């Protein structure tokens, strides 16, 4: 299984959050916003300069800086239909 970070994802590429490598207040806020292990996340938009990026988690859209997104470990969701 290949691990990536949230910052590595292309737009509209859905991934499953595996682990947050962030401590302190920012970790607590991200968890409160829905960035918790086992949740799907999809990058939707990037600002014109490339940072921040807007991510969809559940029914919310939340912008994260590249620095913070690079500390959230994810795995790509399978697009195969069985």
PDB file of N, CA, C and O in Angstrom, chain B, residues numbered from 101:
ATOM      1  N   UNK B 101       0.840  -1.170   0.000  1.00  0.00           N
ATOM      2  CA  UNK B 101       0.000   0.000   0.000  1.00  0.00           C
ATOM      3  C   UNK B 101       0.892   1.243   0.000  1.00  0.00           C
ATOM      4  O   UNK B 101       1.795   1.369   0.828  1.00  0.00           O
ATOM      5  N   UNK B 102       0.633   2.151  -0.929  1.00  0.00           N
ATOM      6  CA  UNK B 102       1.443   3.351  -1.058  1.00  0.00           C
ATOM      7  C   UNK B 102       0.844   4.491  -0.233  1.00  0.00           C
ATOM      8  O   UNK B 102      -0.337   4.813  -0.357  1.00  0.00           O
ATOM      9  N   UNK B 103       1.678   5.087   0.602  1.00  0.00           N
ATOM     10  CA  UNK B 103       1.235   6.214   1.410  1.00  0.00           C
ATOM     11  C   UNK B 103       1.666   7.517   0.755  1.00  0.00           C
ATOM     12  O   UNK B 103       2.800   7.658   0.297  1.00  0.00           O
ATOM     13  N   UNK B 104       0.749   8.452   0.720  1.00  0.00           N
ATOM     14  CA  UNK B 104       0.992   9.792   0.206  1.00  0.00           C
ATOM     15  C   UNK B 104       0.605  10.786   1.279  1.00  0.00           C
ATOM     16  O   UNK B 104       0.130  10.403   2.348  1.00  0.00           O
ATOM     17  N   UNK B 105       0.806  12.051   0.997  1.00  0.00           N
ATOM     18  CA  UNK B 105       0.272  13.079   1.875  1.00  0.00           C
ATOM     19  C   UNK B 105      -0.865  13.772   1.146  1.00  0.00           C
ATOM     20  O   UNK B 105      -1.001  13.644  -0.070  1.00  0.00           O
ATOM     21  N   UNK B 106      -1.658  14.488   1.873  1.00  0.00           N
ATOM     22  CA  UNK B 106      -2.772  15.227   1.295  1.00  0.00           C
ATOM     23  C   UNK B 106      -2.273  16.221   0.256  1.00  0.00           C
ATOM     24  O   UNK B 106      -2.957  16.467  -0.737  1.00  0.00           O
ATOM     25  N   UNK B 107      -1.104  16.790   0.466  1.00  0.00           N
ATOM     26  CA  UNK B 107      -0.529  17.752  -0.472  1.00  0.00           C
ATOM     27  C   UNK B 107      -0.141  17.107  -1.805  1.00  0.00           C
ATOM     28  O   UNK B 107      -0.010  17.812  -2.806  1.00  0.00           O
ATOM     29  N   UNK B 108       0.045  15.781  -1.840  1.00  0.00           N
ATOM     30  CA  UNK B 108       0.446  15.072  -3.064  1.00  0.00           C
ATOM     31  C   UNK B 108      -0.726  14.803  -4.010  1.00  0.00           C
ATOM     32  O   UNK B 108      -0.510  14.482  -5.178  1.00  0.00           O
ATOM     33  N   UNK B 109      -1.947  14.927  -3.528  1.00  0.00           N
ATOM     34  CA  UNK B 109      -3.115  14.560  -4.335  1.00  0.00           C
ATOM     35  C   UNK B 109      -3.386  15.558  -5.443  1.00  0.00           C
ATOM     36  O   UNK B 109      -3.158  16.758  -5.288  1.00  0.00           O
ATOM     37  N   UNK B 110      -3.876  15.046  -6.565  1.00  0.00           N
ATOM     38  CA  UNK B 110      -4.347  15.886  -7.658  1.00  0.00           C
ATOM     39  C   UNK B 110      -5.781  16.296  -7.357  1.00  0.00           C
ATOM     40  O   UNK B 110      -6.455  15.663  -6.544  1.00  0.00           O
ATOM     41  N   UNK B 111      -6.242  17.342  -8.004  1.00  0.00           N
ATOM     42  CA  UNK B 111      -7.627  17.774  -7.809  1.00  0.00           C
ATOM     43  C   UNK B 111      -8.582  16.650  -8.173  1.00  0.00           C
ATOM     44  O   UNK B 111      -8.358  15.923  -9.141  1.00  0.00           O
ATOM     45  N   UNK B 112      -9.641  16.512  -7.402  1.00  0.00           N
ATOM     46  CA  UNK B 112     -10.707  15.527  -7.594  1.00  0.00           C
ATOM     47  C   UNK B 112     -10.260  14.083  -7.323  1.00  0.00           C
ATOM     48  O   UNK B 112     -10.991  13.149  -7.653  1.00  0.00           O
ATOM     49  N   UNK B 113      -9.103  13.888  -6.742  1.00  0.00           N
ATOM     50  CA  UNK B 113      -8.596  12.550  -6.416  1.00  0.00           C
ATOM     51  C   UNK B 113      -8.937  12.251  -4.955  1.00  0.00           C
ATOM     52  O   UNK B 113      -8.419  12.907  -4.050  1.00  0.00           O
ATOM     53  N   UNK B 114      -9.800  11.270  -4.726  1.00  0.00           N
ATOM     54  CA  UNK B 114     -10.252  10.957  -3.368  1.00  0.00           C
ATOM     55  C   UNK B 114      -9.271  10.016  -2.668  1.00  0.00           C
ATOM     56  O   UNK B 114      -8.757   9.068  -3.263  1.00  0.00           O
ATOM     57  N   UNK B 115      -9.029  10.303  -1.399  1.00  0.00           N
ATOM     58  CA  UNK B 115      -8.116   9.488  -0.598  1.00  0.00           C
ATOM     59  C   UNK B 115      -8.716   9.264   0.782  1.00  0.00           C
ATOM     60  O   UNK B 115      -9.647   9.954   1.199  1.00  0.00           O
ATOM     61  N   UNK B 116      -8.163   8.292   1.469  1.00  0.00           N
ATOM     62  CA  UNK B 116      -8.588   7.933   2.815  1.00  0.00           C
ATOM     63  C   UNK B 116      -7.505   8.400   3.792  1.00  0.00           C
ATOM     64  O   UNK B 116      -6.333   8.061   3.630  1.00  0.00           O
ATOM     65  N   UNK B 117      -7.895   9.165   4.790  1.00  0.00           N
ATOM     66  CA  UNK B 117      -6.934   9.663   5.775  1.00  0.00           C
ATOM     67  C   UNK B 117      -6.464   8.503   6.642  1.00  0.00           C
ATOM     68  O   UNK B 117      -7.272   7.735   7.165  1.00  0.00           O
ATOM     69  N   UNK B 118      -5.149   8.386   6.787  1.00  0.00           N
ATOM     70  CA  UNK B 118      -4.551   7.327   7.592  1.00  0.00           C
ATOM     71  C   UNK B 118      -4.023   7.839   8.929  1.00  0.00           C
ATOM     72  O   UNK B 118      -4.260   7.230   9.972  1.00  0.00           O
ATOM     73  N   UNK B 119      -3.299   8.972   8.892  1.00  0.00           N
ATOM     74  CA  UNK B 119      -2.653   9.462  10.116  1.00  0.00           C
ATOM     75  C   UNK B 119      -2.348  10.949   9.995  1.00  0.00           C
ATOM     76  O   UNK B 119      -2.005  11.434   8.917  1.00  0.00           O
ATOM     77  N   UNK B 120      -2.472  11.664  11.096  1.00  0.00           N
ATOM     78  CA  UNK B 120      -2.089  13.076  11.160  1.00  0.00           C
ATOM     79  C   UNK B 120      -0.765  13.177  11.895  1.00  0.00           C
ATOM     80  O   UNK B 120      -0.670  12.802  13.064  1.00  0.00           O
ATOM     81  N   UNK B 121       0.253  13.679  11.217  1.00  0.00           N
ATOM     82  CA  UNK B 121       1.573  13.860  11.821  1.00  0.00           C
ATOM     83  C   UNK B 121       1.712  15.294  12.322  1.00  0.00           C
ATOM     84  O   UNK B 121       2.725  15.948  12.075  1.00  0.00           O
ATOM     85  N   UNK B 122       0.700  15.774  13.020  1.00  0.00           N
ATOM     86  CA  UNK B 122       0.639  17.137  13.537  1.00  0.00           C
ATOM     87  C   UNK B 122       0.301  17.056  15.017  1.00  0.00           C
ATOM     88  O   UNK B 122      -0.475  16.200  15.440  1.00  0.00           O
ATOM     89  N   UNK B 123       0.882  17.944  15.792  1.00  0.00           N
ATOM     90  CA  UNK B 123       0.606  17.977  17.226  1.00  0.00           C
ATOM     91  C   UNK B 123      -0.022  19.304  17.630  1.00  0.00           C
ATOM     92  O   UNK B 123      -0.019  20.267  16.863  1.00  0.00           O
ATOM     93  N   UNK B 124      -0.550  19.338  18.820  1.00  0.00           N
ATOM     94  CA  UNK B 124      -1.015  20.576  19.417  1.00  0.00           C
ATOM     95  C   UNK B 124      -2.370  21.049  18.933  1.00  0.00           C
ATOM     96  O   UNK B 124      -3.233  20.263  18.542  1.00  0.00           O
ATOM     97  N   UNK B 125      -2.521  22.363  18.973  1.00  0.00           N
ATOM     98  CA  UNK B 125      -3.785  23.019  18.654  1.00  0.00           C
ATOM     99  C   UNK B 125      -4.258  22.735  17.230  1.00  0.00           C
ATOM    100  O   UNK B 125      -5.447  22.506  17.010  1.00  0.00           O
ATOM    101  N   UNK B 126      -3.354  22.748  16.274  1.00  0.00           N
ATOM    102  CA  UNK B 126      -3.756  22.521  14.875  1.00  0.00           C
ATOM    103  C   UNK B 126      -4.302  21.112  14.689  1.00  0.00           C
ATOM    104  O   UNK B 126      -5.251  20.912  13.930  1.00  0.00           O
ATOM    105  N   UNK B 127      -3.716  20.130  15.374  1.00  0.00           N
ATOM    106  CA  UNK B 127      -4.216  18.758  15.292  1.00  0.00           C
ATOM    107  C   UNK B 127      -5.653  18.682  15.808  1.00  0.00           C
ATOM    108  O   UNK B 127      -6.517  18.072  15.178  1.00  0.00           O
ATOM    109  N   UNK B 128      -5.893  19.300  16.944  1.00  0.00           N
ATOM    110  CA  UNK B 128      -7.233  19.280  17.532  1.00  0.00           C
ATOM    111  C   UNK B 128      -8.247  19.948  16.599  1.00  0.00           C
ATOM    112  O   UNK B 128      -9.359  19.449  16.424  1.00  0.00           O
ATOM    113  N   UNK B 129      -7.859  21.067  16.007  1.00  0.00           N
ATOM    114  CA  UNK B 129      -8.771  21.758  15.083  1.00  0.00           C
ATOM    115  C   UNK B 129      -9.065  20.930  13.846  1.00  0.00           C
ATOM    116  O   UNK B 129     -10.208  20.873  13.393  1.00  0.00           O
ATOM    117  N   UNK B 130      -8.036  20.285  13.293  1.00  0.00           N
ATOM    118  CA  UNK B 130      -8.254  19.441  12.114  1.00  0.00           C
ATOM    119  C   UNK B 130      -9.173  18.276  12.437  1.00  0.00           C
ATOM    120  O   UNK B 130     -10.049  17.936  11.641  1.00  0.00           O
ATOM    121  N   UNK B 131      -8.982  17.663  13.597  1.00  0.00           N
ATOM    122  CA  UNK B 131      -9.855  16.562  14.008  1.00  0.00           C
ATOM    123  C   UNK B 131     -11.295  17.051  14.183  1.00  0.00           C
ATOM    124  O   UNK B 131     -12.239  16.363  13.794  1.00  0.00           O
ATOM    125  N   UNK B 132     -11.461  18.232  14.765  1.00  0.00           N
ATOM    126  CA  UNK B 132     -12.803  18.800  14.933  1.00  0.00           C
ATOM    127  C   UNK B 132     -13.475  19.089  13.593  1.00  0.00           C
ATOM    128  O   UNK B 132     -14.696  18.997  13.474  1.00  0.00           O
ATOM    129  N   UNK B 133     -12.674  19.439  12.586  1.00  0.00           N
ATOM    130  CA  UNK B 133     -13.209  19.752  11.255  1.00  0.00           C
ATOM    131  C   UNK B 133     -13.490  18.498  10.427  1.00  0.00           C
ATOM    132  O   UNK B 133     -14.073  18.596   9.347  1.00  0.00           O
ATOM    133  N   UNK B 134     -13.088  17.325  10.914  1.00  0.00           N
ATOM    134  CA  UNK B 134     -13.376  16.082  10.212  1.00  0.00           C
ATOM    135  C   UNK B 134     -12.177  15.395   9.589  1.00  0.00           C
ATOM    136  O   UNK B 134     -12.335  14.346   8.965  1.00  0.00           O
ATOM    137  N   UNK B 135     -10.985  15.949   9.737  1.00  0.00           N
ATOM    138  CA  UNK B 135      -9.778  15.334   9.190  1.00  0.00           C
ATOM    139  C   UNK B 135      -9.292  14.258  10.158  1.00  0.00           C
ATOM    140  O   UNK B 135      -8.256  14.414  10.804  1.00  0.00           O
ATOM    141  N   UNK B 136     -10.043  13.176  10.252  1.00  0.00           N
ATOM    142  CA  UNK B 136      -9.685  12.100  11.172  1.00  0.00           C
ATOM    143  C   UNK B 136      -9.430  10.812  10.394  1.00  0.00           C
ATOM    144  O   UNK B 136      -9.975  10.628   9.305  1.00  0.00           O
ATOM    145  N   UNK B 137      -8.605   9.922  10.945  1.00  0.00           N
ATOM    146  CA  UNK B 137      -8.304   8.665  10.260  1.00  0.00           C
ATOM    147  C   UNK B 137      -9.578   7.907   9.893  1.00  0.00           C
ATOM    148  O   UNK B 137     -10.505   7.793  10.694  1.00  0.00           O
ATOM    149  N   UNK B 138      -9.602   7.394   8.666  1.00  0.00           N
ATOM    150  CA  UNK B 138     -10.747   6.642   8.172  1.00  0.00           C
ATOM    151  C   UNK B 138     -11.721   7.463   7.348  1.00  0.00           C
ATOM    152  O   UNK B 138     -12.655   6.907   6.771  1.00  0.00           O
ATOM    153  N   UNK B 139     -11.527   8.772   7.278  1.00  0.00           N
ATOM    154  CA  UNK B 139     -12.441   9.642   6.518  1.00  0.00           C
ATOM    155  C   UNK B 139     -11.916   9.894   5.114  1.00  0.00           C
ATOM    156  O   UNK B 139     -10.707   9.963   4.890  1.00  0.00           O
ATOM    157  N   UNK B 140     -12.841  10.031   4.173  1.00  0.00           N
ATOM    158  CA  UNK B 140     -12.492  10.381   2.801  1.00  0.00           C
ATOM    159  C   UNK B 140     -12.248  11.877   2.696  1.00  0.00           C
ATOM    160  O   UNK B 140     -12.905  12.669   3.372  1.00  0.00           O
ATOM    161  N   UNK B 141     -11.312  12.258   1.853  1.00  0.00           N
ATOM    162  CA  UNK B 141     -11.010  13.661   1.602  1.00  0.00           C
ATOM    163  C   UNK B 141     -10.687  13.827   0.114  1.00  0.00           C
ATOM    164  O   UNK B 141     -10.038  12.973  -0.491  1.00  0.00           O
ATOM    165  N   UNK B 142     -11.150  14.941  -0.464  1.00  0.00           N
ATOM    166  CA  UNK B 142     -10.946  15.208  -1.885  1.00  0.00           C
ATOM    167  C   UNK B 142     -10.528  16.659  -2.082  1.00  0.00           C
ATOM    168  O   UNK B 142     -11.234  17.564  -1.638  1.00  0.00           O
ATOM    169  N   UNK B 143      -9.387  16.902  -2.742  1.00  0.00           N
ATOM    170  CA  UNK B 143      -9.018  18.275  -3.067  1.00  0.00           C
ATOM    171  C   UNK B 143      -9.910  18.793  -4.197  1.00  0.00           C
ATOM    172  O   UNK B 143     -10.039  18.144  -5.235  1.00  0.00           O
ATOM    173  N   UNK B 144     -10.518  19.951  -3.998  1.00  0.00           N
ATOM    174  CA  UNK B 144     -11.457  20.495  -4.972  1.00  0.00           C
ATOM    175  C   UNK B 144     -10.874  21.645  -5.785  1.00  0.00           C
ATOM    176  O   UNK B 144     -11.006  21.670  -7.009  1.00  0.00           O
ATOM    177  N   UNK B 145     -10.236  22.591  -5.116  1.00  0.00           N
ATOM    178  CA  UNK B 145      -9.734  23.799  -5.779  1.00  0.00           C
ATOM    179  C   UNK B 145      -8.381  24.184  -5.201  1.00  0.00           C
ATOM    180  O   UNK B 145      -8.079  23.897  -4.042  1.00  0.00           O
ATOM    181  N   UNK B 146      -7.573  24.838  -6.029  1.00  0.00           N
ATOM    182  CA  UNK B 146      -6.322  25.438  -5.561  1.00  0.00           C
ATOM    183  C   UNK B 146      -6.390  26.928  -5.833  1.00  0.00           C
ATOM    184  O   UNK B 146      -6.969  27.359  -6.831  1.00  0.00           O
ATOM    185  N   UNK B 147      -5.807  27.703  -4.960  1.00  0.00           N
ATOM    186  CA  UNK B 147      -5.776  29.145  -5.190  1.00  0.00           C
ATOM    187  C   UNK B 147      -4.900  29.424  -6.413  1.00  0.00           C
ATOM    188  O   UNK B 147      -4.115  28.561  -6.804  1.00  0.00           O
ATOM    189  N   UNK B 148      -5.012  30.595  -7.021  1.00  0.00           N
ATOM    190  CA  UNK B 148      -4.220  30.899  -8.218  1.00  0.00           C
ATOM    191  C   UNK B 148      -2.712  30.729  -8.028  1.00  0.00           C
ATOM    192  O   UNK B 148      -2.004  30.394  -8.977  1.00  0.00           O
ATOM    193  N   UNK B 149      -2.225  30.955  -6.826  1.00  0.00           N
ATOM    194  CA  UNK B 149      -0.793  30.782  -6.570  1.00  0.00           C
ATOM    195  C   UNK B 149      -0.446  29.380  -6.075  1.00  0.00           C
ATOM    196  O   UNK B 149       0.719  29.093  -5.800  1.00  0.00           O
ATOM    197  N   UNK B 150      -1.449  28.504  -5.957  1.00  0.00           N
ATOM    198  CA  UNK B 150      -1.210  27.115  -5.584  1.00  0.00           C
ATOM    199  C   UNK B 150      -1.305  26.794  -4.105  1.00  0.00           C
ATOM    200  O   UNK B 150      -1.244  25.625  -3.725  1.00  0.00           O
ATOM    201  N   UNK B 151      -1.454  27.806  -3.262  1.00  0.00           N
ATOM    202  CA  UNK B 151      -1.533  27.562  -1.823  1.00  0.00           C
ATOM    203  C   UNK B 151      -2.420  28.626  -1.211  1.00  0.00           C
ATOM    204  O   UNK B 151      -2.109  29.805  -1.375  1.00  0.00           O
ATOM    205  N   UNK B 152      -3.487  28.306  -0.527  1.00  0.00           N
ATOM    206  CA  UNK B 152      -3.914  26.993  -0.031  1.00  0.00           C
ATOM    207  C   UNK B 152      -4.748  26.220  -1.054  1.00  0.00           C
ATOM    208  O   UNK B 152      -5.012  26.690  -2.160  1.00  0.00           O
ATOM    209  N   UNK B 153      -5.148  25.025  -0.641  1.00  0.00           N
ATOM    210  CA  UNK B 153      -6.027  24.163  -1.420  1.00  0.00           C
ATOM    211  C   UNK B 153      -7.289  23.906  -0.612  1.00  0.00           C
ATOM    212  O   UNK B 153      -7.230  23.729   0.604  1.00  0.00           O
ATOM    213  N   UNK B 154      -8.437  23.886  -1.294  1.00  0.00           N
ATOM    214  CA  UNK B 154      -9.716  23.592  -0.634  1.00  0.00           C
ATOM    215  C   UNK B 154      -9.987  22.094  -0.725  1.00  0.00           C
ATOM    216  O   UNK B 154      -9.921  21.509  -1.806  1.00  0.00           O
ATOM    217  N   UNK B 155     -10.291  21.479   0.410  1.00  0.00           N
ATOM    218  CA  UNK B 155     -10.552  20.043   0.492  1.00  0.00           C
ATOM    219  C   UNK B 155     -11.974  19.810   0.965  1.00  0.00           C
ATOM    220  O   UNK B 155     -12.490  20.537   1.814  1.00  0.00           O
ATOM    221  N   UNK B 156     -12.608  18.774   0.396  1.00  0.00           N
ATOM    222  CA  UNK B 156     -13.932  18.378   0.875  1.00  0.00           C
ATOM    223  C   UNK B 156     -13.779  17.214   1.836  1.00  0.00           C
ATOM    224  O   UNK B 156     -13.193  16.182   1.508  1.00  0.00           O
ATOM    225  N   UNK B 157     -14.324  17.408   3.037  1.00  0.00           N
ATOM    226  CA  UNK B 157     -14.387  16.368   4.056  1.00  0.00           C
ATOM    227  C   UNK B 157     -15.830  16.331   4.520  1.00  0.00           C
ATOM    228  O   UNK B 157     -16.353  17.333   5.007  1.00  0.00           O
ATOM    229  N   UNK B 158     -16.473  15.190   4.374  1.00  0.00           N
ATOM    230  CA  UNK B 158     -17.907  15.082   4.629  1.00  0.00           C
ATOM    231  C   UNK B 158     -18.621  16.101   3.742  1.00  0.00           C
ATOM    232  O   UNK B 158     -18.411  16.101   2.529  1.00  0.00           O
ATOM    233  N   UNK B 159     -19.452  16.964   4.309  1.00  0.00           N
ATOM    234  CA  UNK B 159     -20.172  17.959   3.514  1.00  0.00           C
ATOM    235  C   UNK B 159     -19.552  19.342   3.632  1.00  0.00           C
ATOM    236  O   UNK B 159     -20.175  20.329   3.241  1.00  0.00           O
ATOM    237  N   UNK B 160     -18.350  19.434   4.159  1.00  0.00           N
ATOM    238  CA  UNK B 160     -17.688  20.717   4.346  1.00  0.00           C
ATOM    239  C   UNK B 160     -16.524  20.886   3.383  1.00  0.00           C
ATOM    240  O   UNK B 160     -15.905  19.911   2.955  1.00  0.00           O
ATOM    241  N   UNK B 161     -16.238  22.132   3.051  1.00  0.00           N
ATOM    242  CA  UNK B 161     -15.074  22.466   2.235  1.00  0.00           C
ATOM    243  C   UNK B 161     -14.163  23.333   3.101  1.00  0.00           C
ATOM    244  O   UNK B 161     -14.571  24.383   3.598  1.00  0.00           O
ATOM    245  N   UNK B 162     -12.915  22.873   3.274  1.00  0.00           N
ATOM    246  CA  UNK B 162     -11.977  23.510   4.189  1.00  0.00           C
ATOM    247  C   UNK B 162     -10.657  23.736   3.455  1.00  0.00           C
ATOM    248  O   UNK B 162     -10.139  22.828   2.805  1.00  0.00           O
ATOM    249  N   UNK B 163     -10.118  24.947   3.563  1.00  0.00           N
ATOM    250  CA  UNK B 163      -8.839  25.274   2.930  1.00  0.00           C
ATOM    251  C   UNK B 163      -7.696  24.994   3.893  1.00  0.00           C
ATOM    252  O   UNK B 163      -7.747  25.361   5.067  1.00  0.00           O
ATOM    253  N   UNK B 164      -6.659  24.335   3.372  1.00  0.00           N
ATOM    254  CA  UNK B 164      -5.455  24.043   4.160  1.00  0.00           C
ATOM    255  C   UNK B 164      -4.228  24.523   3.407  1.00  0.00           C
ATOM    256  O   UNK B 164      -4.158  24.440   2.181  1.00  0.00           O
ATOM    257  N   UNK B 165      -3.266  25.025   4.159  1.00  0.00           N
ATOM    258  CA  UNK B 165      -1.980  25.379   3.567  1.00  0.00           C
ATOM    259  C   UNK B 165      -1.219  24.107   3.216  1.00  0.00           C
ATOM    260  O   UNK B 165      -1.414  23.061   3.836  1.00  0.00           O
ATOM    261  N   UNK B 166      -0.361  24.209   2.226  1.00  0.00           N
ATOM    262  CA  UNK B 166       0.447  23.069   1.773  1.00  0.00           C
ATOM    263  C   UNK B 166       1.264  22.488   2.924  1.00  0.00           C
ATOM    264  O   UNK B 166       1.421  21.272   3.029  1.00  0.00           O
ATOM    265  N   UNK B 167       1.774  23.348   3.772  1.00  0.00           N
ATOM    266  CA  UNK B 167       2.583  22.920   4.918  1.00  0.00           C
ATOM    267  C   UNK B 167       1.798  21.972   5.833  1.00  0.00           C
ATOM    268  O   UNK B 167       2.340  20.969   6.297  1.00  0.00           O
ATOM    269  N   UNK B 168       0.533  22.288   6.089  1.00  0.00           N
ATOM    270  CA  UNK B 168      -0.298  21.443   6.953  1.00  0.00           C
ATOM    271  C   UNK B 168      -0.779  20.193   6.217  1.00  0.00           C
ATOM    272  O   UNK B 168      -0.794  19.102   6.786  1.00  0.00           O
ATOM    273  N   UNK B 169      -1.172  20.352   4.954  1.00  0.00           N
ATOM    274  CA  UNK B 169      -1.639  19.210   4.157  1.00  0.00           C
ATOM    275  C   UNK B 169      -0.530  18.171   3.971  1.00  0.00           C
ATOM    276  O   UNK B 169      -0.812  16.980   3.843  1.00  0.00           O
ATOM    277  N   UNK B 170       0.716  18.614   3.957  1.00  0.00           N
ATOM    278  CA  UNK B 170       1.852  17.704   3.799  1.00  0.00           C
ATOM    279  C   UNK B 170       2.105  16.838   5.018  1.00  0.00           C
ATOM    280  O   UNK B 170       2.935  15.931   4.966  1.00  0.00           O
ATOM    281  N   UNK B 171       1.407  17.100   6.113  1.00  0.00           N
ATOM    282  CA  UNK B 171       1.586  16.310   7.328  1.00  0.00           C
ATOM    283  C   UNK B 171       0.415  15.366   7.596  1.00  0.00           C
ATOM    284  O   UNK B 171       0.326  14.762   8.665  1.00  0.00           O
ATOM    285  N   UNK B 172      -0.477  15.246   6.618  1.00  0.00           N
ATOM    286  CA  UNK B 172      -1.617  14.332   6.741  1.00  0.00           C
ATOM    287  C   UNK B 172      -1.392  13.179   5.772  1.00  0.00           C
ATOM    288  O   UNK B 172      -1.396  13.365   4.556  1.00  0.00           O
ATOM    289  N   UNK B 173      -1.199  11.994   6.322  1.00  0.00           N
ATOM    290  CA  UNK B 173      -0.898  10.800   5.540  1.00  0.00           C
ATOM    291  C   UNK B 173      -2.201  10.183   5.023  1.00  0.00           C
ATOM    292  O   UNK B 173      -3.155  10.005   5.781  1.00  0.00           O
ATOM    293  N   UNK B 174      -2.232   9.858   3.722  1.00  0.00           N
ATOM    294  CA  UNK B 174      -3.430   9.294   3.096  1.00  0.00           C
ATOM    295  C   UNK B 174      -3.058   8.117   2.195  1.00  0.00           C
ATOM    296  O   UNK B 174      -1.895   7.927   1.838  1.00  0.00           O
ATOM    297  N   UNK B 175      -4.074   7.336   1.838  1.00  0.00           N
ATOM    298  CA  UNK B 175      -3.932   6.316   0.796  1.00  0.00           C
ATOM    299  C   UNK B 175      -5.034   6.573  -0.221  1.00  0.00           C
ATOM    300  O   UNK B 175      -6.133   7.004   0.129  1.00  0.00           O
ATOM    301  N   UNK B 176      -4.729   6.305  -1.471  1.00  0.00           N
ATOM    302  CA  UNK B 176      -5.706   6.523  -2.533  1.00  0.00           C
ATOM    303  C   UNK B 176      -6.858   5.541  -2.416  1.00  0.00           C
ATOM    304  O   UNK B 176      -6.665   4.376  -2.069  1.00  0.00           O
ATOM    305  N   UNK B 177      -8.052   6.022  -2.707  1.00  0.00           N
ATOM    306  CA  UNK B 177      -9.227   5.153  -2.714  1.00  0.00           C
ATOM    307  C   UNK B 177      -9.278   4.419  -4.042  1.00  0.00           C
ATOM    308  O   UNK B 177      -8.946   4.977  -5.088  1.00  0.00           O
ATOM    309  N   UNK B 178      -9.686   3.198  -3.990  1.00  0.00           N
ATOM    310  CA  UNK B 178      -9.814   2.382  -5.205  1.00  0.00           C
ATOM    311  C   UNK B 178     -10.993   2.879  -6.022  1.00  0.00           C
ATOM    312  O   UNK B 178     -12.054   3.189  -5.480  1.00  0.00           O
ATOM    313  N   UNK B 179     -10.795   2.953  -7.335  1.00  0.00           N
ATOM    314  CA  UNK B 179     -11.876   3.381  -8.215  1.00  0.00           C
ATOM    315  C   UNK B 179     -12.490   2.197  -8.949  1.00  0.00           C
ATOM    316  O   UNK B 179     -13.336   2.378  -9.825  1.00  0.00           O
ATOM    317  N   UNK B 180     -12.072   0.994  -8.598  1.00  0.00           N
ATOM    318  CA  UNK B 180     -12.603  -0.205  -9.253  1.00  0.00           C
ATOM    319  C   UNK B 180     -14.017  -0.496  -8.750  1.00  0.00           C
ATOM    320  O   UNK B 180     -14.327  -0.321  -7.572  1.00  0.00           O
ATOM    321  N   UNK B 181     -14.860  -0.946  -9.675  1.00  0.00           N
ATOM    322  CA  UNK B 181     -16.220  -1.337  -9.324  1.00  0.00           C
ATOM    323  C   UNK B 181     -16.300  -2.853  -9.405  1.00  0.00           C
ATOM    324  O   UNK B 181     -15.893  -3.443 -10.406  1.00  0.00           O
ATOM    325  N   UNK B 182     -16.815  -3.480  -8.374  1.00  0.00           N
ATOM    326  CA  UNK B 182     -16.871  -4.951  -8.344  1.00  0.00           C
ATOM    327  C   UNK B 182     -18.222  -5.439  -8.745  1.00  0.00           C
ATOM    328  O   UNK B 182     -18.457  -6.647  -8.778  1.00  0.00           O
TER     329      UNK B 182
END
